[in-house]
Every structure is written in C-alpha cells, then in structure tokens.
C-alpha cells in the first residue's frame, strides 16, 4: 500500500483477487482488506497503543509560551519607558 495521494496503489499477492469493481476511496479499500482477511481466516485482535507520557510536556507548552509573551511585553514596556525618560531628559537639557 502506498504511493502519492493522487495515484495510490495496493500491492498484493496474485492469489488474492480483487473484485471486478475499482477500489475507490478508503472504505472500498477497507472492505477489500476485510474480504481478504475472511478469505484467509485471519482473526487478529486489534492492539491499542497507549500514548507515551510526552503529553505532559505538550500541556506545559502553552504556559511556557504565555510566560515568554508576558516577559516580552514587560521588556517592551520597560524599554519604552526608558526611551521616553531619555527623550524627556534631552528635551529638558536641550
């Protein structure tokens, strides 16, 4: 199975035949795979993969971004106040 999205293909053994109608869309491919599984008497259980603990790090990311945004805003405000103070000082001295 694979190929570019606009020209996918399904590679299979010659003894597993495809029905006469073309396989169009994921549901048709799934149905064909199910027919092959019944034909081969395959009954494999579906394994559920549990997510790793990396989800904790992903939840912390918005908080880190918020803190950096707040820090950046404070630095801009402080820099602006310093600039205004310097300009006011120049105007008074000038």
N, CA, C and O atoms as CSV, one atom per row, in Angstrom:
chain,resi,resn,atom,element,x,y,z
A,1,UNK,N,N,0.851,-1.170,0.000
A,1,UNK,CA,C,0.000,0.000,0.000
A,1,UNK,C,C,0.896,1.232,0.000
A,1,UNK,O,O,1.913,1.254,0.693
A,2,UNK,N,N,0.547,2.220,-0.739
A,2,UNK,CA,C,1.329,3.442,-0.738
A,2,UNK,C,C,1.142,4.222,-2.007
A,2,UNK,O,O,0.165,4.032,-2.732
A,3,UNK,N,N,2.070,5.091,-2.271
A,3,UNK,CA,C,2.028,5.916,-3.465
A,3,UNK,C,C,1.604,7.326,-3.143
A,3,UNK,O,O,1.162,7.618,-2.032
A,4,UNK,N,N,1.741,8.201,-4.124
A,4,UNK,CA,C,1.289,9.589,-3.912
A,4,UNK,C,C,-0.213,9.623,-3.658
A,4,UNK,O,O,-0.935,8.695,-4.023
A,5,UNK,N,N,-0.671,10.691,-3.036
A,5,UNK,CA,C,-2.087,10.786,-2.697
A,5,UNK,C,C,-2.989,10.785,-3.921
A,5,UNK,O,O,-4.129,10.326,-3.849
A,6,UNK,N,N,-2.493,11.296,-5.047
A,6,UNK,CA,C,-3.354,11.347,-6.228
A,6,UNK,C,C,-3.255,10.081,-7.081
A,6,UNK,O,O,-4.052,9.916,-8.004
A,7,UNK,N,N,-2.299,9.177,-6.804
A,7,UNK,CA,C,-2.178,7.929,-7.550
A,7,UNK,C,C,-1.772,6.789,-6.605
A,7,UNK,O,O,-0.675,6.247,-6.736
A,8,UNK,N,N,-2.637,6.423,-5.663
A,8,UNK,CA,C,-2.293,5.355,-4.726
A,8,UNK,C,C,-2.345,3.995,-5.414
A,8,UNK,O,O,-2.916,3.854,-6.496
A,9,UNK,N,N,-1.743,3.003,-4.775
A,9,UNK,CA,C,-1.812,1.642,-5.309
A,9,UNK,C,C,-1.883,0.657,-4.151
A,9,UNK,O,O,-1.555,0.984,-3.011
A,10,UNK,N,N,-2.313,-0.536,-4.464
A,10,UNK,CA,C,-2.433,-1.612,-3.493
A,10,UNK,C,C,-1.676,-2.806,-4.054
A,10,UNK,O,O,-2.088,-3.394,-5.055
A,11,UNK,N,N,-0.577,-3.164,-3.415
A,11,UNK,CA,C,0.250,-4.281,-3.844
A,11,UNK,C,C,-0.189,-5.515,-3.062
A,11,UNK,O,O,-0.271,-5.476,-1.834
A,12,UNK,N,N,-0.475,-6.620,-3.775
A,12,UNK,CA,C,-0.980,-7.810,-3.090
A,12,UNK,C,C,-0.523,-9.057,-3.837
A,12,UNK,O,O,-0.189,-8.985,-5.020
A,13,UNK,N,N,-0.506,-10.198,-3.155
A,13,UNK,CA,C,-0.159,-11.451,-3.843
A,13,UNK,C,C,-1.177,-11.773,-4.939
A,13,UNK,O,O,-2.349,-11.411,-4.834
A,14,UNK,N,N,-0.722,-12.449,-5.979
A,14,UNK,CA,C,-1.587,-12.747,-7.128
A,14,UNK,C,C,-2.753,-13.654,-6.756
A,14,UNK,O,O,-3.808,-13.582,-7.386
A,15,UNK,N,N,-2.587,-14.508,-5.745
A,15,UNK,CA,C,-3.679,-15.422,-5.393
A,15,UNK,C,C,-4.797,-14.723,-4.617
A,15,UNK,O,O,-5.864,-15.306,-4.426
A,16,UNK,N,N,-4.576,-13.502,-4.174
A,16,UNK,CA,C,-5.645,-12.715,-3.550
A,16,UNK,C,C,-6.232,-11.813,-4.622
A,16,UNK,O,O,-5.619,-10.825,-5.025
A,17,UNK,N,N,-7.400,-12.158,-5.068
A,17,UNK,CA,C,-8.008,-11.425,-6.177
A,17,UNK,C,C,-8.798,-10.226,-5.680
A,17,UNK,O,O,-9.312,-10.217,-4.561
A,18,UNK,N,N,-8.883,-9.212,-6.538
A,18,UNK,CA,C,-9.677,-8.017,-6.251
A,18,UNK,C,C,-10.986,-8.166,-7.007
A,18,UNK,O,O,-11.024,-8.701,-8.115
A,19,UNK,N,N,-12.048,-7.691,-6.398
A,19,UNK,CA,C,-13.348,-7.750,-7.058
A,19,UNK,C,C,-13.305,-6.989,-8.376
A,19,UNK,O,O,-12.375,-6.223,-8.628
A,20,UNK,N,N,-14.304,-7.202,-9.207
A,20,UNK,CA,C,-14.327,-6.599,-10.539
A,20,UNK,C,C,-14.442,-5.082,-10.520
A,20,UNK,O,O,-13.977,-4.417,-11.445
A,21,UNK,N,N,-15.053,-4.528,-9.485
A,21,UNK,CA,C,-15.232,-3.070,-9.446
A,21,UNK,C,C,-13.953,-2.403,-8.929
A,21,UNK,O,O,-13.233,-2.994,-8.124
A,22,UNK,N,N,-13.664,-1.179,-9.382
A,22,UNK,CA,C,-12.442,-0.498,-8.936
A,22,UNK,C,C,-12.546,-0.089,-7.470
A,22,UNK,O,O,-13.632,0.210,-6.972
A,23,UNK,N,N,-11.408,-0.080,-6.791
A,23,UNK,CA,C,-11.365,0.353,-5.397
A,23,UNK,C,C,-11.219,1.868,-5.366
A,23,UNK,O,O,-10.153,2.410,-5.659
A,24,UNK,N,N,-12.295,2.535,-5.011
A,24,UNK,CA,C,-12.298,3.995,-4.961
A,24,UNK,C,C,-12.604,4.408,-3.526
A,24,UNK,O,O,-13.683,4.130,-3.003
A,25,UNK,N,N,-11.644,5.070,-2.901
A,25,UNK,CA,C,-11.831,5.568,-1.543
A,25,UNK,C,C,-11.402,4.580,-0.478
A,25,UNK,O,O,-11.289,3.379,-0.725
A,26,UNK,N,N,-11.168,5.109,0.707
A,26,UNK,CA,C,-10.718,4.304,1.835
A,26,UNK,C,C,-11.726,3.231,2.239
A,26,UNK,O,O,-11.306,2.120,2.564
A,27,UNK,N,N,-13.043,3.501,2.239
A,27,UNK,CA,C,-13.987,2.451,2.619
A,27,UNK,C,C,-13.930,1.237,1.679
A,27,UNK,O,O,-14.073,0.101,2.132
A,28,UNK,N,N,-13.723,1.469,0.380
A,28,UNK,CA,C,-13.645,0.352,-0.565
A,28,UNK,C,C,-12.383,-0.468,-0.326
A,28,UNK,O,O,-12.413,-1.697,-0.391
A,29,UNK,N,N,-11.266,0.217,-0.048
A,29,UNK,CA,C,-10.022,-0.500,0.246
A,29,UNK,C,C,-10.177,-1.290,1.535
A,29,UNK,O,O,-9.742,-2.439,1.611
A,30,UNK,N,N,-10.791,-0.693,2.551
A,30,UNK,CA,C,-11.011,-1.383,3.820
A,30,UNK,C,C,-11.883,-2.624,3.617
A,30,UNK,O,O,-11.597,-3.690,4.162
A,31,UNK,N,N,-12.939,-2.474,2.835
A,31,UNK,CA,C,-13.826,-3.622,2.575
A,31,UNK,C,C,-13.061,-4.745,1.873
A,31,UNK,O,O,-13.248,-5.920,2.192
A,32,UNK,N,N,-12.192,-4.381,0.909
A,32,UNK,CA,C,-11.399,-5.391,0.211
A,32,UNK,C,C,-10.451,-6.098,1.179
A,32,UNK,O,O,-10.319,-7.321,1.133
A,33,UNK,N,N,-9.802,-5.350,2.042
A,33,UNK,CA,C,-8.902,-5.944,3.025
A,33,UNK,C,C,-9.659,-6.863,3.981
A,33,UNK,O,O,-9.147,-7.909,4.379
A,34,UNK,N,N,-10.876,-6.470,4.347
A,34,UNK,CA,C,-11.701,-7.325,5.202
A,34,UNK,C,C,-12.081,-8.624,4.482
A,34,UNK,O,O,-12.095,-9.691,5.095
A,35,UNK,N,N,-12.390,-8.534,3.182
A,35,UNK,CA,C,-12.714,-9.756,2.416
A,35,UNK,C,C,-11.509,-10.690,2.368
A,35,UNK,O,O,-11.658,-11.903,2.515
A,36,UNK,N,N,-10.311,-10.128,2.160
A,36,UNK,CA,C,-9.110,-10.955,2.151
A,36,UNK,C,C,-8.872,-11.592,3.520
A,36,UNK,O,O,-8.461,-12.749,3.606
A,37,UNK,N,N,-9.130,-10.842,4.581
A,37,UNK,CA,C,-8.954,-11.385,5.931
A,37,UNK,C,C,-9.916,-12.538,6.171
A,37,UNK,O,O,-9.530,-13.549,6.758
A,38,UNK,N,N,-11.169,-12.406,5.725
A,38,UNK,CA,C,-12.130,-13.514,5.869
A,38,UNK,C,C,-11.710,-14.702,5.014
A,38,UNK,O,O,-11.812,-15.851,5.442
A,39,UNK,N,N,-11.232,-14.416,3.793
A,39,UNK,CA,C,-10.797,-15.478,2.878
A,39,UNK,C,C,-9.627,-16.260,3.489
A,39,UNK,O,O,-9.553,-17.480,3.344
A,40,UNK,N,N,-8.723,-15.564,4.163
A,40,UNK,CA,C,-7.558,-16.211,4.766
A,40,UNK,C,C,-7.819,-16.665,6.192
A,40,UNK,O,O,-6.932,-17.223,6.838
A,41,UNK,N,N,-9.029,-16.431,6.689
A,41,UNK,CA,C,-9.419,-16.782,8.050
A,41,UNK,C,C,-8.474,-16.136,9.068
A,41,UNK,O,O,-7.971,-16.780,9.988
A,42,UNK,N,N,-8.261,-14.849,8.862
A,42,UNK,CA,C,-7.401,-14.078,9.765
A,42,UNK,C,C,-8.287,-13.423,10.804
A,42,UNK,O,O,-9.232,-12.707,10.473
A,43,UNK,N,N,-7.977,-13.674,12.048
A,43,UNK,CA,C,-8.728,-13.021,13.119
A,43,UNK,C,C,-7.726,-12.493,14.141
A,43,UNK,O,O,-7.583,-13.041,15.234
A,44,UNK,N,N,-7.049,-11.438,13.770
A,44,UNK,CA,C,-6.059,-10.840,14.661
A,44,UNK,C,C,-6.734,-9.780,15.524
A,44,UNK,O,O,-7.515,-8.975,15.016
A,45,UNK,N,N,-6.446,-9.772,16.801
A,45,UNK,CA,C,-7.038,-8.742,17.660
A,45,UNK,C,C,-6.418,-7.379,17.345
A,45,UNK,O,O,-5.264,-7.273,16.931
A,46,UNK,N,N,-7.213,-6.366,17.554
A,46,UNK,CA,C,-6.735,-5.007,17.328
A,46,UNK,C,C,-5.970,-4.579,18.573
A,46,UNK,O,O,-6.514,-4.590,19.677
A,47,UNK,N,N,-4.712,-4.202,18.396
A,47,UNK,CA,C,-3.889,-3.768,19.513
A,47,UNK,C,C,-4.052,-2.263,19.710
A,47,UNK,O,O,-3.982,-1.480,18.763
A,48,UNK,N,N,-4.268,-1.888,20.953
A,48,UNK,CA,C,-4.388,-0.465,21.257
A,48,UNK,C,C,-3.058,0.019,21.809
A,48,UNK,O,O,-2.529,-0.542,22.768
A,49,UNK,N,N,-2.530,1.055,21.199
A,49,UNK,CA,C,-1.258,1.610,21.628
A,49,UNK,C,C,-1.546,2.799,22.528
A,49,UNK,O,O,-2.183,3.770,22.121
A,50,UNK,N,N,-1.065,2.703,23.756
A,50,UNK,CA,C,-1.271,3.784,24.707
A,50,UNK,C,C,-0.277,4.906,24.427
A,50,UNK,O,O,0.881,4.640,24.104
A,51,UNK,N,N,-0.713,6.146,24.546
A,51,UNK,CA,C,0.214,7.260,24.322
A,51,UNK,C,C,1.274,7.297,25.413
A,51,UNK,O,O,1.044,6.882,26.549
A,52,UNK,N,N,2.440,7.805,25.036
A,52,UNK,CA,C,3.524,7.921,25.995
A,52,UNK,C,C,3.283,9.114,26.907
A,52,UNK,O,O,2.342,9.883,26.707
A,53,UNK,N,N,4.123,9.257,27.887
A,53,UNK,CA,C,3.990,10.347,28.843
A,53,UNK,C,C,4.416,11.692,28.283
A,53,UNK,O,O,4.485,12.669,29.029
A,54,UNK,N,N,4.702,11.770,26.999
A,54,UNK,CA,C,5.123,13.040,26.412
A,54,UNK,C,C,3.983,14.044,26.363
A,54,UNK,O,O,4.211,15.225,26.103
A,55,UNK,N,N,2.752,13.588,26.612
A,55,UNK,CA,C,1.615,14.508,26.577
A,55,UNK,C,C,1.723,15.548,27.690
A,55,UNK,O,O,1.189,16.649,27.553
A,56,UNK,N,N,2.405,15.218,28.790
A,56,UNK,CA,C,2.581,16.191,29.868
A,56,UNK,C,C,3.384,17.387,29.374
A,56,UNK,O,O,3.060,18.530,29.696
A,57,UNK,N,N,4.428,17.129,28.593
A,57,UNK,CA,C,5.246,18.212,28.072
A,57,UNK,C,C,4.434,19.092,27.121
A,57,UNK,O,O,4.588,20.313,27.110
A,58,UNK,N,N,3.590,18.477,26.344
A,58,UNK,CA,C,2.794,19.244,25.387
A,58,UNK,C,C,1.816,20.169,26.104
A,58,UNK,O,O,1.518,21.256,25.609
A,59,UNK,N,N,1.314,19.751,27.261
A,59,UNK,CA,C,0.391,20.598,28.010
A,59,UNK,C,C,1.105,21.798,28.617
A,59,UNK,O,O,0.497,22.854,28.796
A,60,UNK,N,N,2.387,21.649,28.935
A,60,UNK,CA,C,3.140,22.744,29.537
A,60,UNK,C,C,3.527,23.796,28.509
A,60,UNK,O,O,3.836,24.931,28.871
A,61,UNK,N,N,3.513,23.437,27.250
A,61,UNK,CA,C,3.954,24.352,26.204
A,61,UNK,C,C,3.167,25.658,26.164
A,61,UNK,O,O,3.791,26.712,26.039
A,62,UNK,N,N,1.851,25.660,26.261
A,62,UNK,CA,C,1.125,26.947,26.247
A,62,UNK,C,C,1.499,27.835,27.431
A,62,UNK,O,O,1.553,29.057,27.289
A,63,UNK,N,N,1.756,27.243,28.592
A,63,UNK,CA,C,2.148,28.036,29.753
A,63,UNK,C,C,3.508,28.684,29.533
A,63,UNK,O,O,3.709,29.848,29.879
A,64,UNK,N,N,4.428,27.940,28.966
A,64,UNK,CA,C,5.754,28.489,28.683
A,64,UNK,C,C,5.632,29.628,27.673
A,64,UNK,O,O,6.265,30.672,27.828
A,65,UNK,N,N,4.827,29.425,26.651
A,65,UNK,CA,C,4.624,30.469,25.645
A,65,UNK,C,C,3.985,31.703,26.274
A,65,UNK,O,O,4.344,32.828,25.927
A,66,UNK,N,N,3.055,31.509,27.182
A,66,UNK,CA,C,2.408,32.649,27.848
A,66,UNK,C,C,3.408,33.415,28.696
A,66,UNK,O,O,3.408,34.646,28.690
A,67,UNK,N,N,4.257,32.710,29.422
A,67,UNK,CA,C,5.264,33.376,30.251
A,67,UNK,C,C,6.243,34.162,29.391
A,67,UNK,O,O,6.601,35.291,29.727
A,68,UNK,N,N,6.678,33.567,28.279
A,68,UNK,CA,C,7.589,34.291,27.379
A,68,UNK,C,C,6.894,35.507,26.769
A,68,UNK,O,O,7.514,36.557,26.603
A,69,UNK,N,N,5.617,35.370,26.438
A,69,UNK,CA,C,4.869,36.509,25.906
A,69,UNK,C,C,4.754,37.621,26.934
A,69,UNK,O,O,4.922,38.794,26.604
A,70,UNK,N,N,4.464,37.254,28.195
A,70,UNK,CA,C,4.371,38.250,29.265
A,70,UNK,C,C,5.720,38.920,29.502
A,70,UNK,O,O,5.791,40.139,29.662
A,71,UNK,N,N,6.782,38.132,29.525
A,71,UNK,CA,C,8.122,38.682,29.703
A,71,UNK,C,C,8.473,39.636,28.566
A,71,UNK,O,O,9.017,40.715,28.797
A,72,UNK,N,N,8.158,39.230,27.335
A,72,UNK,CA,C,8.422,40.097,26.189
A,72,UNK,C,C,7.651,41.399,26.271
A,72,UNK,O,O,8.190,42.460,25.958
A,73,UNK,N,N,6.391,41.330,26.690
A,73,UNK,CA,C,5.576,42.547,26.815
A,73,UNK,C,C,6.149,43.464,27.887
A,73,UNK,O,O,6.216,44.678,27.692
A,74,UNK,N,N,6.567,42.892,29.024
A,74,UNK,CA,C,7.156,43.706,30.084
A,74,UNK,C,C,8.458,44.356,29.638
A,74,UNK,O,O,8.715,45.515,29.963
A,75,UNK,N,N,9.276,43.626,28.903
A,75,UNK,CA,C,10.518,44.198,28.394
A,75,UNK,C,C,10.246,45.334,27.421
A,75,UNK,O,O,10.951,46.344,27.436
A,76,UNK,N,N,9.234,45.182,26.576
A,76,UNK,CA,C,8.877,46.265,25.658
A,76,UNK,C,C,8.380,47.495,26.408
A,76,UNK,O,O,8.743,48.622,26.071
A,77,UNK,N,N,7.557,47.280,27.416
A,77,UNK,CA,C,7.049,48.406,28.202
A,77,UNK,C,C,8.208,49.108,28.925
A,77,UNK,O,O,8.321,50.333,28.901
A,78,UNK,N,N,9.061,48.306,29.565
A,78,UNK,CA,C,10.196,48.885,30.283
A,78,UNK,C,C,11.113,49.640,29.323
A,78,UNK,O,O,11.554,50.749,29.625
A,79,UNK,N,N,11.397,49.040,28.167
A,79,UNK,CA,C,12.239,49.712,27.174
A,79,UNK,C,C,11.611,51.004,26.690
A,79,UNK,O,O,12.310,51.999,26.501
A,80,UNK,N,N,10.305,51.003,26.487
A,80,UNK,CA,C,9.600,52.210,26.069
A,80,UNK,C,C,9.661,53.295,27.124
A,80,UNK,O,O,9.837,54.468,26.797
A,81,UNK,N,N,9.514,52.913,28.403
A,81,UNK,CA,C,9.597,53.895,29.482
A,81,UNK,C,C,10.997,54.492,29.585
A,81,UNK,O,O,11.148,55.693,29.810
A,82,UNK,N,N,12.014,53.658,29.422
A,82,UNK,CA,C,13.385,54.159,29.448
A,82,UNK,C,C,13.606,55.123,28.292
A,82,UNK,O,O,14.217,56.176,28.476
A,83,UNK,N,N,13.126,54.783,27.116
A,83,UNK,CA,C,13.278,55.655,25.957
A,83,UNK,C,C,12.554,56.980,26.168
A,83,UNK,O,O,13.093,58.038,25.845
A,84,UNK,N,N,11.353,56.930,26.701
A,84,UNK,CA,C,10.596,58.158,26.979
A,84,UNK,C,C,11.333,59.000,28.019
A,84,UNK,O,O,11.388,60.224,27.901
A,85,UNK,N,N,11.899,58.352,29.033
A,85,UNK,CA,C,12.655,59.075,30.053
A,85,UNK,C,C,13.873,59.757,29.465
A,85,UNK,O,O,14.172,60.904,29.800
A,86,UNK,N,N,14.570,59.060,28.598
A,86,UNK,CA,C,15.750,59.651,27.959
A,86,UNK,C,C,15.362,60.823,27.071
A,86,UNK,O,O,16.044,61.847,27.071
A,87,UNK,N,N,14.286,60.692,26.320
A,87,UNK,CA,C,13.829,61.783,25.472
A,87,UNK,C,C,13.406,62.992,26.296
A,87,UNK,O,O,13.692,64.134,25.934
A,88,UNK,N,N,12.722,62.731,27.410
A,88,UNK,CA,C,12.300,63.832,28.284
A,88,UNK,C,C,13.517,64.537,28.861
A,88,UNK,O,O,13.541,65.762,28.982
A,89,UNK,N,N,14.533,63.745,29.217
A,89,UNK,CA,C,15.761,64.328,29.766
A,89,UNK,C,C,16.455,65.201,28.717
A,89,UNK,O,O,16.956,66.276,29.045
A,90,UNK,N,N,16.489,64.752,27.463
A,90,UNK,CA,C,17.106,65.514,26.383
A,90,UNK,C,C,16.347,66.811,26.106
A,90,UNK,O,O,16.948,67.847,25.821
A,91,UNK,N,N,15.018,66.736,26.193
A,91,UNK,CA,C,14.202,67.925,25.950
A,91,UNK,C,C,14.457,68.958,27.041
A,91,UNK,O,O,14.579,70.148,26.750
A,92,UNK,N,N,14.540,68.509,28.308
A,92,UNK,CA,C,14.782,69.440,29.416
A,92,UNK,C,C,16.170,70.058,29.326
A,92,UNK,O,O,16.358,71.236,29.628
A,93,UNK,N,N,17.153,69.236,28.901
A,93,UNK,CA,C,18.528,69.738,28.834
A,93,UNK,C,C,18.728,70.601,27.599
A,93,UNK,O,O,19.582,71.487,27.585
A,94,UNK,N,N,17.945,70.344,26.568
A,94,UNK,CA,C,18.166,70.991,25.291
A,94,UNK,C,C,17.761,72.365,25.151
A,94,UNK,O,O,17.931,72.952,24.082
